[in-house]
Amino acid sequence: MSVQSFSYSSFLRGPSQVLPSLTDADVILERRDEENLILSRAERFEAVATGLRIAARSLAILARRHRDLAEEALAEELPWLTWLPAEERLTCVRELLADLVAGADTGLLIPFARNLASWRSTAEAWSDPQLARELQGPFDGDGPTLDRPAGNLA
Amino acid sequence: MRAADRQAYQGWQRLLTAIPDNLDRAWTALTSDPRHVDQRQHPLKGQLGVVKVGGAPLEQWQYEVTGAGRIWYAIDDDARTLWITRAGAGHPKQTDTRGR
């Protein structure tokens, strides 16, 4: 589905300029220093939420009967798993599946999304072997204080 | 906020030269709420999730400064210090966007 972006301030100035776009697209309202907002029509929003809920519940049912298969299915959707150390891949898939199953039951998918972002960033760090080695430390803790950058610029 | 070692300090200085405004926003965000979680700021998992700085095991987090710029930091609650463990360009490969 298509998405169109507008600045939040232009939406506040003239909503009627933005709302017609909702006929065939969702709208992202971009805010400078805050999280962006999304405008959607109710029918489209409900369709996505219902579809997602049913898909997550179906996977949850599968997970209860055939956990290995559910883990395999989820892993196929996460190609960056390959960068994680072998022993962490299974932990990652199990955690995410548990979050997804809990989310399917409660409708709360933010924990899943946050855990997904954490694991994905972790995998990205592992994709650079030197970076991954360095991030494991240990660090001496002897570097200088880092002042606020704007203070340095002034 | 402090650099965990010399190399972390050099990485910070490079970001300061390249993207000072973004780094200023990062500094403000991290110092005001080091455990805020969103798509840009989150804890690392597994082995990378805990790191020793000066002997103490600390949580390690990541903050996305720009599309490619990253800061990794450890949170020392006792010393009320954020240790920048590494700073610089992130992963060299583009990951598949599925699963976002």
gemmi code that builds the backbone of each chain (N, CA, C; Angstrom):
import gemmi

chains = {
    "A": [
        ("MET", (0.842, -1.196, 0.000), (0.000, 0.000, 0.000), (0.879, 1.248, 0.000)),
        ("SER", (0.390, 2.299, -0.641), (1.229, 3.491, -0.735), (1.099, 4.356, 0.519)),
        ("VAL", (2.125, 5.125, 0.730), (2.196, 6.004, 1.888), (2.680, 7.364, 1.393)),
        ("GLN", (2.054, 8.430, 1.890), (2.525, 9.765, 1.530), (2.958, 10.513, 2.787)),
        ("SER", (3.980, 11.329, 2.634), (4.486, 12.073, 3.789), (4.178, 13.560, 3.672)),
        ("PHE", (3.792, 14.133, 4.795), (3.592, 15.585, 4.892), (4.228, 16.041, 6.195)),
        ("SER", (4.598, 17.313, 6.251), (5.068, 17.813, 7.534), (3.855, 18.056, 8.434)),
        ("TYR", (4.071, 17.808, 9.726), (2.992, 17.996, 10.698), (2.503, 19.439, 10.672)),
        ("SER", (3.455, 20.364, 10.503), (3.064, 21.781, 10.524), (2.172, 22.115, 9.317)),
        ("SER", (2.449, 21.522, 8.161), (1.591, 21.815, 7.012), (0.203, 21.222, 7.231)),
        ("PHE", (0.128, 20.090, 7.952), (-1.179, 19.514, 8.274), (-1.961, 20.438, 9.198)),
        ("LEU", (-1.258, 21.013, 10.192), (-1.941, 21.919, 11.125), (-2.430, 23.178, 10.412)),
        ("ARG", (-1.632, 23.649, 9.456), (-2.019, 24.858, 8.725), (-3.251, 24.614, 7.852)),
        ("GLY", (-3.291, 23.452, 7.214), (-4.409, 23.199, 6.313), (-4.710, 21.722, 6.147)),
        ("PRO", (-5.491, 21.158, 7.081), (-5.806, 19.724, 7.013), (-6.455, 19.337, 5.679)),
        ("SER", (-7.204, 20.266, 5.086), (-7.930, 19.915, 3.865), (-6.978, 19.660, 2.703)),
        ("GLN", (-5.721, 20.120, 2.821), (-4.730, 19.821, 1.781), (-4.222, 18.383, 1.893)),
        ("VAL", (-4.305, 17.844, 3.100), (-3.711, 16.531, 3.358), (-4.744, 15.409, 3.290)),
        ("LEU", (-5.945, 15.685, 3.804), (-6.938, 14.619, 3.959), (-7.323, 13.910, 2.656)),
        ("PRO", (-7.392, 14.600, 1.505), (-7.750, 13.876, 0.277), (-6.776, 12.738, -0.052)),
        ("SER", (-5.538, 12.864, 0.398), (-4.562, 11.803, 0.124), (-4.946, 10.484, 0.777)),
        ("LEU", (-5.778, 10.568, 1.829), (-6.149, 9.350, 2.555), (-7.033, 8.422, 1.738)),
        ("THR", (-7.549, 8.904, 0.609), (-8.415, 8.057, -0.209), (-7.681, 6.788, -0.634)),
        ("ASP", (-6.437, 6.948, -1.037), (-5.732, 5.748, -1.511), (-4.346, 5.576, -0.878)),
        ("ALA", (-4.112, 6.246, 0.243), (-2.812, 6.076, 0.903), (-2.926, 6.402, 2.390)),
        ("ASP", (-2.051, 5.831, 3.175), (-1.896, 6.299, 4.550), (-0.961, 7.501, 4.516)),
        ("VAL", (-1.069, 8.340, 5.536), (-0.279, 9.570, 5.552), (0.634, 9.576, 6.781)),
        ("ILE", (1.908, 9.851, 6.533), (2.843, 10.038, 7.641), (2.993, 11.530, 7.878)),
        ("LEU", (2.741, 11.965, 9.104), (2.949, 13.366, 9.469), (4.296, 13.458, 10.169)),
        ("GLU", (5.238, 14.130, 9.518), (6.604, 14.169, 10.034), (6.776, 15.316, 11.016)),
        ("ARG", (7.231, 14.946, 12.230), (7.472, 15.956, 13.268), (8.958, 16.052, 13.504)),
        ("ARG", (9.435, 17.270, 13.684), (10.877, 17.502, 13.717), (11.602, 16.773, 14.854)),
        ("ASP", (11.146, 16.985, 16.065), (11.870, 16.382, 17.183), (11.038, 15.379, 17.954)),
        ("GLU", (9.933, 14.958, 17.337), (9.106, 13.965, 18.008), (8.754, 12.860, 17.028)),
        ("GLU", (8.235, 11.784, 17.597), (7.866, 10.645, 16.771), (6.841, 11.064, 15.720)),
        ("ASN", (6.977, 10.552, 14.506), (6.013, 10.849, 13.456), (4.652, 10.261, 13.797)),
        ("LEU", (3.612, 10.828, 13.210), (2.255, 10.313, 13.398), (1.772, 9.718, 12.084)),
        ("ILE", (0.843, 8.778, 12.189), (0.265, 8.194, 10.981), (-1.241, 8.432, 10.978)),
        ("LEU", (-1.719, 8.904, 9.851), (-3.158, 9.073, 9.647), (-3.623, 7.962, 8.704)),
        ("SER", (-4.739, 7.330, 9.072), (-5.277, 6.300, 8.196), (-6.787, 6.333, 8.290)),
        ("ARG", (-7.459, 5.797, 7.284), (-8.905, 5.652, 7.393), (-9.209, 4.467, 8.280)),
        ("ALA", (-10.338, 4.541, 9.018), (-10.659, 3.509, 10.014), (-10.758, 2.123, 9.378)),
        ("GLU", (-11.370, 2.040, 8.193), (-11.551, 0.714, 7.593), (-10.189, 0.073, 7.302)),
        ("ARG", (-9.275, 0.888, 6.778), (-7.956, 0.351, 6.444), (-7.195, -0.051, 7.709)),
        ("PHE", (-7.291, 0.783, 8.738), (-6.626, 0.483, 10.005), (-7.156, -0.836, 10.586)),
        ("GLU", (-8.484, -0.982, 10.588), (-9.093, -2.205, 11.133), (-8.670, -3.429, 10.331)),
        ("ALA", (-8.578, -3.261, 9.010), (-8.207, -4.393, 8.160), (-6.811, -4.887, 8.507)),
        ("VAL", (-5.887, -3.940, 8.688), (-4.502, -4.322, 9.027), (-4.464, -4.978, 10.400)),
        ("ALA", (-5.150, -4.362, 11.370), (-5.124, -4.890, 12.739), (-5.739, -6.286, 12.794)),
        ("THR", (-6.866, -6.468, 12.095), (-7.526, -7.777, 12.115), (-6.654, -8.823, 11.431)),
        ("GLY", (-6.111, -8.468, 10.282), (-5.261, -9.414, 9.556), (-4.056, -9.832, 10.375)),
        ("LEU", (-3.452, -8.847, 11.020), (-2.266, -9.129, 11.826), (-2.608, -10.020, 13.018)),
        ("ARG", (-3.744, -9.709, 13.641), (-4.146, -10.476, 14.824), (-4.382, -11.946, 14.450)),
        ("ILE", (-5.067, -12.149, 13.335), (-5.362, -13.525, 12.919), (-4.073, -14.258, 12.525)),
        ("ALA", (-3.184, -13.561, 11.823), (-1.923, -14.197, 11.422), (-1.086, -14.574, 12.648)),
        ("ALA", (-1.025, -13.651, 13.622), (-0.234, -13.915, 14.827), (-0.848, -15.054, 15.635)),
        ("ARG", (-2.190, -15.085, 15.714), (-2.848, -16.173, 16.454), (-2.633, -17.514, 15.762)),
        ("SER", (-2.652, -17.494, 14.426), (-2.425, -18.741, 13.694), (-1.031, -19.271, 13.985)),
        ("LEU", (-0.061, -18.344, 14.009), (1.303, -18.761, 14.309), (1.402, -19.257, 15.749)),
        ("ALA", (0.620, -18.631, 16.651), (0.626, -19.052, 18.054), (0.077, -20.474, 18.187)),
        ("ILE", (-0.979, -20.777, 17.425), (-1.548, -22.137, 17.463), (-0.523, -23.141, 16.951)),
        ("LEU", (0.122, -22.755, 15.855), (1.168, -23.620, 15.296), (2.283, -23.833, 16.320)),
        ("ALA", (2.652, -22.747, 17.014), (3.765, -22.819, 17.969), (3.447, -23.775, 19.117)),
        ("ARG", (2.168, -23.810, 19.524), (1.807, -24.699, 20.630), (1.933, -26.170, 20.214)),
        ("ARG", (1.602, -26.464, 18.950), (1.603, -27.872, 18.514), (2.933, -28.295, 17.905)),
        ("HIS", (3.548, -27.383, 17.171), (4.815, -27.715, 16.502), (5.780, -26.557, 16.665)),
        ("ARG", (6.352, -26.469, 17.856), (7.209, -25.318, 18.134), (8.363, -25.195, 17.135)),
        ("ASP", (8.972, -26.328, 16.784), (10.116, -26.285, 15.865), (9.731, -25.655, 14.532)),
        ("LEU", (8.557, -26.043, 14.039), (8.112, -25.536, 12.741), (7.831, -24.029, 12.811)),
        ("ALA", (7.221, -23.600, 13.916), (6.925, -22.170, 14.081), (8.220, -21.366, 14.144)),
        ("GLU", (9.211, -21.915, 14.853), (10.503, -21.227, 14.948), (11.165, -21.145, 13.572)),
        ("GLU", (11.045, -22.219, 12.831), (11.636, -22.253, 11.491), (10.960, -21.213, 10.588)),
        ("ALA", (9.629, -21.132, 10.690), (8.885, -20.182, 9.849), (9.281, -18.744, 10.177)),
        ("LEU", (9.394, -18.452, 11.482), (9.771, -17.102, 11.887), (11.203, -16.795, 11.439)),
        ("ALA", (12.084, -17.772, 11.596), (13.496, -17.569, 11.240), (13.642, -17.234, 9.759)),
        ("GLU", (12.797, -17.827, 8.937), (12.899, -17.553, 7.496), (12.569, -16.103, 7.176)),
        ("GLU", (11.786, -15.466, 8.049), (11.431, -14.063, 7.839), (12.500, -13.104, 8.353)),
        ("LEU", (13.515, -13.634, 9.022), (14.539, -12.792, 9.643), (15.909, -13.146, 9.068)),
        ("PRO", (16.205, -12.705, 7.858), (17.447, -13.126, 7.210), (18.701, -12.702, 7.969)),
        ("TRP", (18.616, -11.640, 8.787), (19.794, -11.174, 9.525), (20.179, -12.108, 10.675)),
        ("LEU", (19.347, -13.107, 10.968), (19.703, -14.085, 12.013), (21.064, -14.706, 11.753)),
        ("THR", (21.412, -14.819, 10.477), (22.655, -15.487, 10.096), (23.875, -14.797, 10.695)),
        ("TRP", (23.764, -13.488, 11.012), (24.912, -12.761, 11.571), (25.110, -13.041, 13.058)),
        ("LEU", (24.052, -13.496, 13.738), (24.187, -13.762, 15.178), (25.048, -15.000, 15.391)),
        ("PRO", (25.762, -15.058, 16.527), (26.447, -16.300, 16.867), (25.412, -17.429, 16.921)),
        ("ALA", (25.833, -18.635, 16.511), (24.882, -19.754, 16.399), (24.072, -19.926, 17.686)),
        ("GLU", (24.743, -19.796, 18.847), (24.045, -20.078, 20.108), (23.018, -18.996, 20.452)),
        ("GLU", (23.106, -17.841, 19.792), (22.129, -16.786, 20.096), (20.934, -16.794, 19.140)),
        ("ARG", (21.091, -17.504, 18.010), (19.981, -17.512, 17.030), (18.718, -18.107, 17.621)),
        ("LEU", (18.880, -19.240, 18.303), (17.708, -19.914, 18.852), (17.072, -19.060, 19.956)),
        ("THR", (17.914, -18.446, 20.787), (17.399, -17.572, 21.849), (16.559, -16.459, 21.237)),
        ("CYS", (17.089, -15.873, 20.167), (16.403, -14.769, 19.497), (15.034, -15.223, 18.981)),
        ("VAL", (15.020, -16.323, 18.244), (13.763, -16.785, 17.652), (12.753, -17.138, 18.743)),
        ("ARG", (13.230, -17.791, 19.813), (12.305, -18.177, 20.901), (11.710, -16.959, 21.587)),
        ("GLU", (12.556, -15.964, 21.849), (12.048, -14.740, 22.497), (11.008, -14.048, 21.625)),
        ("LEU", (11.335, -13.925, 20.330), (10.435, -13.193, 19.438), (9.118, -13.946, 19.253)),
        ("LEU", (9.209, -15.253, 19.183), (7.985, -16.035, 19.036), (7.115, -15.887, 20.290)),
        ("ALA", (7.755, -15.920, 21.460), (7.004, -15.747, 22.709), (6.332, -14.378, 22.750)),
        ("ASP", (7.058, -13.346, 22.304), (6.479, -11.990, 22.269), (5.299, -11.926, 21.303)),
        ("LEU", (5.461, -12.607, 20.173), (4.415, -12.580, 19.150), (3.162, -13.303, 19.641)),
        ("VAL", (3.384, -14.439, 20.299), (2.246, -15.201, 20.830), (1.533, -14.390, 21.916)),
        ("ALA", (2.315, -13.775, 22.801), (1.714, -12.943, 23.855), (0.992, -11.750, 23.227)),
        ("GLY", (1.581, -11.201, 22.175), (0.968, -10.069, 21.487), (-0.334, -10.457, 20.798)),
        ("ALA", (-0.367, -11.669, 20.253), (-1.582, -12.142, 19.585), (-2.721, -12.266, 20.587)),
        ("ASP", (-2.375, -12.685, 21.820), (-3.410, -12.851, 22.842), (-3.887, -11.523, 23.401)),
        ("THR", (-2.996, -10.577, 23.511), (-3.331, -9.333, 24.216), (-3.536, -8.141, 23.286)),
        ("GLY", (-3.072, -8.264, 22.049), (-3.124, -7.127, 21.134), (-1.967, -6.159, 21.338)),
        ("LEU", (-1.057, -6.499, 22.263), (0.074, -5.606, 22.533), (1.308, -6.093, 21.770)),
        ("LEU", (1.587, -5.461, 20.657), (2.703, -5.919, 19.833), (3.936, -5.028, 19.948)),
        ("ILE", (3.849, -3.996, 20.784), (5.020, -3.124, 20.972), (6.207, -3.897, 21.564)),
        ("PRO", (5.984, -4.761, 22.584), (7.144, -5.511, 23.102), (7.819, -6.341, 22.008)),
        ("PHE", (7.011, -6.941, 21.151), (7.580, -7.709, 20.032), (8.408, -6.793, 19.135)),
        ("ALA", (7.849, -5.646, 18.756), (8.538, -4.738, 17.837), (9.845, -4.235, 18.451)),
        ("ARG", (9.824, -3.962, 19.757), (11.037, -3.450, 20.407), (12.112, -4.534, 20.514)),
        ("ASN", (11.674, -5.732, 20.871), (12.637, -6.822, 20.971), (13.215, -7.151, 19.592)),
        ("LEU", (12.359, -7.074, 18.587), (12.812, -7.302, 17.207), (13.895, -6.287, 16.832)),
        ("ALA", (13.657, -5.019, 17.177), (14.635, -3.970, 16.849), (15.952, -4.206, 17.584)),
        ("SER", (15.861, -4.636, 18.863), (17.071, -4.910, 19.637), (17.888, -6.043, 19.019)),
        ("TRP", (17.212, -7.121, 18.689), (17.927, -8.271, 18.114), (18.495, -7.928, 16.749)),
        ("ARG", (17.741, -7.155, 15.976), (18.207, -6.795, 14.648), (19.470, -5.921, 14.729)),
        ("SER", (19.461, -4.953, 15.652), (20.658, -4.121, 15.841), (21.834, -4.954, 16.328)),
        ("THR", (21.542, -5.917, 17.205), (22.598, -6.798, 17.693), (23.193, -7.600, 16.538)),
        ("ALA", (22.330, -8.121, 15.682), (22.801, -8.900, 14.525), (23.628, -8.014, 13.598)),
        ("GLU", (23.201, -6.766, 13.417), (23.944, -5.847, 12.548), (25.340, -5.568, 13.113)),
        ("ALA", (25.426, -5.464, 14.439), (26.748, -5.264, 15.049), (27.635, -6.490, 14.805)),
        ("TRP", (27.057, -7.675, 14.911), (27.834, -8.912, 14.672), (28.254, -9.016, 13.210)),
        ("SER", (27.546, -8.339, 12.301), (27.874, -8.463, 10.875), (29.242, -7.857, 10.572)),
        ("ASP", (29.745, -7.021, 11.482), (31.081, -6.461, 11.348), (31.943, -7.118, 12.443)),
        ("PRO", (32.734, -8.138, 12.075), (33.447, -8.924, 13.100), (34.335, -8.075, 14.007)),
        ("GLN", (34.987, -7.062, 13.434), (35.864, -6.243, 14.265), (35.063, -5.430, 15.284)),
        ("LEU", (33.957, -4.850, 14.806), (33.092, -4.088, 15.712), (32.570, -4.994, 16.834)),
        ("ALA", (32.109, -6.184, 16.457), (31.555, -7.110, 17.455), (32.610, -7.475, 18.498)),
        ("ARG", (33.851, -7.673, 18.032), (34.931, -8.014, 18.954), (35.152, -6.856, 19.932)),
        ("GLU", (35.166, -5.643, 19.394), (35.435, -4.481, 20.238), (34.296, -4.223, 21.228)),
        ("LEU", (33.062, -4.432, 20.775), (31.921, -4.150, 21.653), (31.841, -5.127, 22.826)),
        ("GLN", (32.551, -6.244, 22.717), (32.533, -7.188, 23.836), (33.419, -6.729, 24.990)),
        ("GLY", (34.245, -5.686, 24.730), (35.104, -5.167, 25.780), (36.144, -6.188, 26.203)),
        ("PRO", (36.647, -6.132, 27.441), (36.318, -5.096, 28.427), (36.986, -3.755, 28.095)),
        ("PHE", (36.390, -2.700, 28.627), (36.914, -1.352, 28.422), (37.587, -0.865, 29.703)),
        ("ASP", (38.633, -0.061, 29.517), (39.353, 0.439, 30.688), (38.536, 1.482, 31.457)),
        ("GLY", (37.665, 2.187, 30.741), (36.930, 3.250, 31.412), (37.824, 4.425, 31.737)),
        ("ASP", (38.727, 4.746, 30.812), (39.690, 5.818, 31.080), (39.613, 6.947, 30.048)),
        ("GLY", (38.556, 6.974, 29.239), (38.437, 8.017, 28.212), (37.963, 9.329, 28.813)),
        ("PRO", (38.109, 10.412, 28.055), (37.717, 11.726, 28.565), (36.198, 11.930, 28.628)),
        ("THR", (35.806, 12.946, 29.369), (34.411, 13.354, 29.434), (33.970, 13.899, 28.078)),
        ("LEU", (32.724, 13.604, 27.697), (32.192, 14.094, 26.420), (31.129, 15.146, 26.713)),
        ("ASP", (31.459, 16.384, 26.437), (30.513, 17.471, 26.699), (29.461, 17.529, 25.620)),
        ("ARG", (28.404, 18.278, 25.920), (27.338, 18.421, 24.936), (27.893, 19.080, 23.663)),
        ("PRO", (27.647, 18.444, 22.479), (28.202, 18.983, 21.229), (27.842, 20.438, 20.974)),
        ("ALA", (26.609, 20.843, 21.279), (26.213, 22.231, 21.022), (27.062, 23.193, 21.852)),
        ("GLY", (27.506, 22.740, 23.021), (28.372, 23.545, 23.861), (29.711, 23.799, 23.190)),
        ("ASN", (30.207, 22.750, 22.488), (31.493, 22.887, 21.796), (31.396, 23.818, 20.590)),
        ("LEU", (30.192, 23.810, 19.962), (30.034, 24.581, 18.730), (29.915, 26.065, 19.024)),
        ("ALA", (29.371, 26.369, 20.210), (29.094, 27.765, 20.528), (30.382, 28.562, 20.626)),
    ],
    "B": [
        ("MET", (28.686, 11.994, 30.670), (28.991, 11.084, 29.567), (30.505, 11.052, 29.341)),
        ("ARG", (31.034, 9.817, 29.205), (32.481, 9.672, 29.012), (32.774, 8.619, 27.950)),
        ("ALA", (33.941, 8.731, 27.341), (34.393, 7.702, 26.406), (34.980, 6.542, 27.209)),
        ("ALA", (34.637, 5.319, 26.790), (35.101, 4.149, 27.533), (36.576, 3.861, 27.271)),
        ("ASP", (37.074, 4.311, 26.141), (38.514, 4.213, 25.873), (38.871, 5.230, 24.776)),
        ("ARG", (40.138, 5.210, 24.407), (40.649, 6.183, 23.431), (39.937, 6.051, 22.076)),
        ("GLN", (39.729, 4.800, 21.659), (39.130, 4.578, 20.337), (37.682, 5.079, 20.295)),
        ("ALA", (36.964, 4.891, 21.394), (35.592, 5.398, 21.458), (35.600, 6.925, 21.358)),
        ("TYR", (36.593, 7.535, 22.001), (36.698, 8.996, 21.954), (36.954, 9.476, 20.527)),
        ("GLN", (37.843, 8.753, 19.819), (38.133, 9.141, 18.430), (36.896, 9.001, 17.543)),
        ("GLY", (36.123, 7.939, 17.753), (34.894, 7.740, 16.988), (33.906, 8.875, 17.241)),
        ("TRP", (33.798, 9.276, 18.516), (32.909, 10.385, 18.891), (33.350, 11.670, 18.195)),
        ("GLN", (34.657, 11.901, 18.191), (35.174, 13.131, 17.569), (34.869, 13.149, 16.064)),
        ("ARG", (34.965, 11.983, 15.419), (34.655, 11.927, 13.981), (33.187, 12.272, 13.735)),
        ("LEU", (32.292, 11.746, 14.575), (30.868, 12.072, 14.416), (30.629, 13.554, 14.682)),
        ("LEU", (31.374, 14.085, 15.658), (31.220, 15.497, 16.016), (31.575, 16.393, 14.820)),
        ("THR", (32.594, 15.999, 14.081), (32.984, 16.774, 12.905), (31.972, 16.606, 11.777)),
        ("ALA", (31.512, 15.360, 11.579), (30.670, 15.063, 10.413), (29.222, 15.501, 10.612)),
        ("ILE", (28.658, 15.238, 11.790), (27.221, 15.476, 11.992), (26.965, 16.068, 13.386)),
        ("PRO", (27.454, 17.298, 13.614), (27.367, 17.878, 14.969), (25.927, 18.043, 15.482)),
        ("ASP", (25.000, 18.432, 14.595), (23.621, 18.651, 15.047), (22.974, 17.341, 15.492)),
        ("ASN", (23.186, 16.298, 14.678), (22.616, 14.997, 15.040), (23.227, 14.498, 16.345)),
        ("LEU", (24.529, 14.733, 16.506), (25.206, 14.250, 17.708), (24.719, 15.012, 18.940)),
        ("ASP", (24.403, 16.288, 18.743), (23.864, 17.077, 19.859), (22.503, 16.516, 20.297)),
        ("ARG", (21.663, 16.177, 19.309), (20.363, 15.583, 19.653), (20.556, 14.248, 20.367)),
        ("ALA", (21.554, 13.477, 19.900), (21.827, 12.183, 20.540), (22.270, 12.391, 21.992)),
        ("TRP", (23.179, 13.339, 22.209), (23.694, 13.622, 23.564), (22.532, 13.977, 24.493)),
        ("THR", (21.644, 14.847, 23.995), (20.501, 15.276, 24.808), (19.569, 14.103, 25.111)),
        ("ALA", (19.311, 13.300, 24.073), (18.391, 12.168, 24.260), (18.960, 11.161, 25.257)),
        ("LEU", (20.239, 10.839, 25.110), (20.834, 9.811, 25.964), (20.947, 10.278, 27.409)),
        ("THR", (21.369, 11.529, 27.599), (21.561, 11.984, 28.976), (20.224, 12.209, 29.680)),
        ("SER", (19.169, 12.542, 28.915), (17.888, 12.779, 29.590), (17.155, 11.464, 29.859)),
        ("ASP", (17.315, 10.462, 29.004), (16.605, 9.199, 29.214), (17.390, 8.053, 28.571)),
        ("PRO", (18.419, 7.571, 29.275), (19.309, 6.562, 28.663), (18.620, 5.229, 28.361)),
        ("ARG", (17.501, 4.961, 29.048), (16.810, 3.692, 28.796), (15.514, 3.872, 28.015)),
        ("HIS", (15.371, 5.003, 27.337), (14.220, 5.156, 26.451), (14.335, 4.115, 25.342)),
        ("VAL", (13.215, 3.504, 24.983), (13.261, 2.496, 23.921), (12.357, 2.914, 22.773)),
        ("ASP", (12.916, 2.961, 21.589), (12.118, 3.128, 20.379), (12.889, 2.494, 19.230)),
        ("GLN", (12.497, 2.800, 18.014), (13.157, 2.149, 16.877), (14.606, 2.622, 16.718)),
        ("ARG", (14.938, 3.742, 17.357), (16.275, 4.300, 17.189), (17.196, 3.970, 18.369)),
        ("GLN", (16.620, 3.721, 19.506), (17.395, 3.520, 20.740), (16.923, 2.239, 21.422)),
        ("HIS", (17.841, 1.287, 21.607), (17.421, 0.055, 22.270), (18.615, -0.715, 22.829)),
        ("PRO", (18.337, -1.611, 23.788), (19.411, -2.411, 24.365), (19.875, -3.479, 23.376)),
        ("LEU", (21.153, -3.815, 23.420), (21.640, -4.951, 22.641), (21.312, -6.233, 23.406)),
        ("LYS", (21.342, -7.337, 22.690), (20.949, -8.615, 23.276), (22.149, -9.557, 23.332)),
        ("GLY", (21.995, -10.638, 24.108), (23.002, -11.695, 24.137), (24.341, -11.206, 24.678)),
        ("GLN", (25.408, -11.764, 24.101), (26.771, -11.435, 24.573), (27.069, -9.950, 24.530)),
        ("LEU", (26.566, -9.262, 23.514), (26.864, -7.827, 23.382), (26.024, -6.976, 24.331)),
        ("GLY", (25.053, -7.609, 24.978), (24.129, -6.859, 25.831), (24.718, -6.457, 27.175)),
        ("VAL", (25.816, -7.124, 27.566), (26.477, -6.781, 28.829), (27.967, -6.630, 28.558)),
        ("VAL", (28.550, -5.526, 29.054), (29.958, -5.268, 28.765), (30.619, -4.711, 30.032)),
        ("LYS", (31.892, -5.060, 30.205), (32.600, -4.551, 31.383), (33.326, -3.254, 31.059)),
        ("VAL", (33.063, -2.244, 31.878), (33.796, -0.987, 31.764), (34.407, -0.725, 33.132)),
        ("GLY", (35.734, -0.691, 33.180), (36.414, -0.514, 34.468), (36.080, -1.628, 35.446)),
        ("GLY", (35.796, -2.820, 34.941), (35.570, -3.979, 35.801), (34.114, -4.303, 36.077)),
        ("ALA", (33.238, -3.316, 35.970), (31.840, -3.558, 36.319), (31.028, -3.962, 35.087)),
        ("PRO", (30.243, -5.055, 35.185), (29.389, -5.434, 34.062), (28.196, -4.485, 33.931)),
        ("LEU", (28.029, -3.921, 32.747), (26.981, -2.911, 32.524), (26.153, -3.273, 31.289)),
        ("GLU", (24.913, -2.798, 31.270), (24.066, -2.961, 30.077), (24.665, -2.162, 28.922)),
        ("GLN", (24.649, -2.775, 27.726), (25.113, -2.028, 26.560), (23.935, -1.757, 25.623)),
        ("TRP", (23.806, -0.506, 25.188), (22.707, -0.062, 24.333), (23.245, 0.520, 23.028)),
        ("GLN", (22.343, 0.698, 22.087), (22.712, 1.322, 20.813), (21.776, 2.490, 20.528)),
        ("TYR", (22.329, 3.555, 19.949), (21.529, 4.693, 19.516), (21.887, 5.001, 18.066)),
        ("GLU", (20.869, 5.116, 17.221), (21.077, 5.429, 15.813), (21.126, 6.939, 15.638)),
        ("VAL", (22.296, 7.465, 15.359), (22.444, 8.918, 15.232), (21.912, 9.394, 13.875)),
        ("THR", (22.269, 8.640, 12.843), (21.757, 8.896, 11.499), (21.501, 7.536, 10.866)),
        ("GLY", (21.154, 7.545, 9.564), (20.926, 6.277, 8.875), (22.091, 5.314, 9.055)),
        ("ALA", (23.318, 5.849, 9.005), (24.481, 4.968, 9.125), (25.264, 5.183, 10.418)),
        ("GLY", (25.106, 6.325, 11.074), (25.892, 6.622, 12.274), (25.297, 5.958, 13.506)),
        ("ARG", (26.183, 5.359, 14.306), (25.718, 4.648, 15.505), (26.567, 5.040, 16.711)),
        ("ILE", (25.902, 5.045, 17.866), (26.624, 5.166, 19.136), (26.270, 3.935, 19.957)),
        ("TRP", (27.264, 3.297, 20.518), (27.015, 2.223, 21.477), (27.433, 2.728, 22.842)),
        ("TYR", (26.631, 2.447, 23.865), (26.956, 2.994, 25.175), (26.571, 2.024, 26.283)),
        ("ALA", (27.283, 2.143, 27.392), (27.012, 1.316, 28.565), (26.521, 2.231, 29.687)),
        ("ILE", (25.534, 1.727, 30.440), (24.904, 2.547, 31.475), (25.425, 2.145, 32.851)),
        ("ASP", (26.101, 3.075, 33.511), (26.622, 2.832, 34.858), (25.759, 3.616, 35.851)),
        ("ASP", (24.777, 2.928, 36.428), (23.839, 3.610, 37.326), (24.542, 4.119, 38.582)),
        ("ASP", (25.459, 3.287, 39.124), (26.109, 3.661, 40.387), (26.912, 4.948, 40.237)),
        ("ALA", (27.656, 5.039, 39.114), (28.507, 6.221, 38.916), (27.746, 7.335, 38.187)),
        ("ARG", (26.469, 7.085, 37.864), (25.671, 8.035, 37.077), (26.461, 8.486, 35.837)),
        ("THR", (26.967, 7.481, 35.115), (27.799, 7.761, 33.942), (27.331, 6.937, 32.762)),
        ("LEU", (27.286, 7.572, 31.598), (27.092, 6.846, 30.349), (28.457, 6.726, 29.689)),
        ("TRP", (28.866, 5.488, 29.442), (30.152, 5.235, 28.793), (29.908, 4.998, 27.308)),
        ("ILE", (30.435, 5.856, 26.456), (30.380, 5.594, 25.019), (31.419, 4.510, 24.720)),
        ("THR", (30.953, 3.338, 24.288), (31.887, 2.230, 24.056), (32.426, 2.241, 22.621)),
        ("ARG", (31.605, 2.634, 21.679), (32.061, 2.844, 20.306), (31.132, 3.871, 19.655)),
        ("ALA", (31.654, 4.593, 18.673), (30.838, 5.541, 17.925), (31.363, 5.575, 16.508)),
        ("GLY", (30.464, 5.666, 15.552), (30.917, 5.742, 14.172), (29.893, 5.198, 13.224)),
        ("ALA", (30.343, 4.903, 12.012), (29.446, 4.328, 11.019), (29.056, 2.937, 11.493)),
        ("GLY", (27.812, 2.586, 11.225), (27.317, 1.296, 11.689), (27.740, 0.167, 10.786)),
        ("HIS", (26.882, -0.795, 10.708), (27.137, -2.010, 9.941), (27.494, -1.689, 8.496)),
        ("PRO", (28.443, -2.400, 7.918), (28.850, -2.135, 6.550), (27.854, -2.655, 5.519)),
        ("LYS", (27.034, -3.610, 5.913), (26.090, -4.183, 4.949), (24.702, -3.626, 5.205)),
        ("GLN", (23.937, -3.500, 4.146), (22.538, -3.128, 4.307), (21.744, -4.389, 4.615)),
        ("THR", (20.942, -4.345, 5.664), (20.148, -5.530, 5.967), (18.861, -5.494, 5.166)),
        ("ASP", (18.307, -6.671, 4.986), (17.008, -6.798, 4.340), (15.996, -6.027, 5.194)),
        ("THR", (15.085, -5.328, 4.541), (14.143, -4.521, 5.326), (12.933, -5.327, 5.775)),
        ("ARG", (12.869, -6.584, 5.378), (11.759, -7.391, 5.890), (11.907, -7.527, 7.395)),
        ("GLY", (10.786, -7.616, 8.089), (10.845, -7.844, 9.511), (10.937, -6.584, 10.331)),
        ("ARG", (10.999, -5.439, 9.700), (10.999, -4.177, 10.416), (9.727, -4.026, 11.213)),
    ],
}
model = gemmi.Model(1)
for chain_id, residues in chains.items():
    chain = gemmi.Chain(chain_id)
    for i, (resn, *xyz) in enumerate(residues, 1):
        res = gemmi.Residue()
        res.name, res.seqid = resn, gemmi.SeqId(i, " ")
        for name, pos in zip(("N", "CA", "C"), xyz):
            atom = gemmi.Atom()
            atom.name, atom.element = name, gemmi.Element(name[0])
            atom.pos, atom.b_iso = gemmi.Position(*pos), 0.0
            res.add_atom(atom)
        chain.add_residue(res)
    model.add_chain(chain)
structure = gemmi.Structure()
structure.add_model(model)
structure.setup_entities()
